[in-house]
Amino acid sequence: MERRDPRRPRRAPGGVPRRPDDAVRAKGRTPVRYLEKDWAHEPWIDGCVSARAPGLLTRYTDAVSEPVGRIHWAGTETATVFEGYMDGAVRAGERAANEVSEVL
């Protein structure tokens, strides 16, 4: 059996390269709609990241991320670093996923 180089795309009949995401790319060329949001002008958030009041973090430590029964919290507000940013959301999601996997 001949081994195929995994870095090279597979070939469809007729020798045309085929990748699993070709269908997705084709659909992406013809979007149904486009929405752009300027968060700086959102009246309910005033365009800034979340922040805890002074003393809140030191007084309640992990209370915002502690599981309650079978409920595990994840979100940028539960991050220990980069709270309010995408990086914090990813870290909080990873933390919550690890907590759940330890329980299962």
N, C-alpha and C positions, 0 to 999 in steps of 0.2 A: 504494500500500500504506500502510495506516495504521500509524503507529509507536505502540507500547505503552510506557507508563511502566514501567520495570523495577522500580520500588519498589512497585508495586501487584501483589497476587497475581493469578495467572491464574485464569480462571473455568472451572469444570467445566461439563458440560451441566446446564442448569437454573439457571445463574447462581450456583452455590455456589462460594465461593472455594476454590482448590486450591493447595496448596504441596507441594513434594517431601517434606517431613518430616512430613506429616499421618499417614502410616501408622506412623511411628516413635512419634509422640506417642500414638497410639491404643494401641499395644502397651505403652507406658510406664505407662499408667493401670492396668494389671493385671499387676504384677510377679509372677514365679514364686516368688522368694524374696528375702530381704533379709538382708544380713550386715553387722554393725557390729563394728569391731575397735578395742580400746583398746590402742594401741601402747605406752603407758606401762607396761602390765602384761605385756608380752611378755618372757619370761625370757631370750631370747637377745640382745636388743638393749638392754635396760634403759631403753628409752624416750628415748634421746638420739640426736642426729645423729652421723654419723661425724666423726672428727677424726684428723689425722695426728700422730704423736709429734713433739715439738720437735726441730728440726734435719733431719727427714726431707725436707721440701719443699726446703730450701736445698741439701741434699746431693745429692739425686737429680733435682731440677728437674722435667723433663717425662717422666721414665721411665714413669710410670703411664699416660700418654696417647699415647706414641710408638707408631706402627704397628709391628707385627711381621709382616713379609712382607705378605701380603694382608689381614691382620686389623687392623681399626681399632677402637679402644676408645672406648666412650661410656658414660656413666653419671655419676651425681652424684659418685662418687669421683674421676673424672678432670677435674672442673671446676677452673678456676683461681680462680674466685670463687664464693661461695655453695655450697661443697662440703657435701654432706649435705642439701641442700634441693632442692625442686622446681625452683627457678630455676636452680640449678647443673646439674641433670639436663638441662634444656632447652638451656642453653648448651653443654653437652658434646655433646648430640645434634646441635646445629647445627654445631659444630666438626667432628665426625666426618663428618657428611654433606658438608660442604665439602671435607674431605680426600679422601673417596671420589670426589666429582665431579671433582676436579682430576686424579685418577689415570685416570678413565674416558675 
